Amino acid sequence: MPAFERKHLLAARLPGVVLLVAVLLMGCADLKALLAPTPPPPSAPPVKKAPATPLPVLSPQVGREDEDRLKREASSRIQRAEQIVQQVDQGKLVKEQQETFSTIQSFLAKAKEALSTQDFQRAFNLSDKAQVLAEELVRNLR
């Protein structure tokens, strides 16, 4: 038998020889474990959701006078932004302006919600953003 055929024959038998050596070294009991498919990992237990409870309002503590001032200014800015928005013809807005308009509406809704939960600092911040955006929108329409 030529050397080429012997090498080819040896290469064909090599995986079987390796498996036989592994069986002899590990023993028969370990062979089943070696050849058996691995079981899937255990599934994680289902996550239990806590009942939906409103989160406490996290805002800086302000005095009564500051609270009243923030409430008045937030209400005033909400009213001013709504007046500005009512003047806008939504049909004439380009896409970017429509997005700004939508953002103003969102800020106004959140500002009103903050007022209702007596988070006056947040209401002021949101109403201020709504008013600034509304004024900028109207300025760009002219």
Secondary structure, 3 states (H helix, E strand, C coil): CCHHHHHHHHHHHHHHHHHHHHHHHHCHHHHHHHHCCCCCCCCCCCCCCCCCCCCCCCCCCCCHHHHHHHHHHHHHHHHHHHHHHHCCCHHHCCHHHHHHHHHHHHHHHHHHHHHHCCCHHHHHHHHHHHHHHHHHHHHHHC
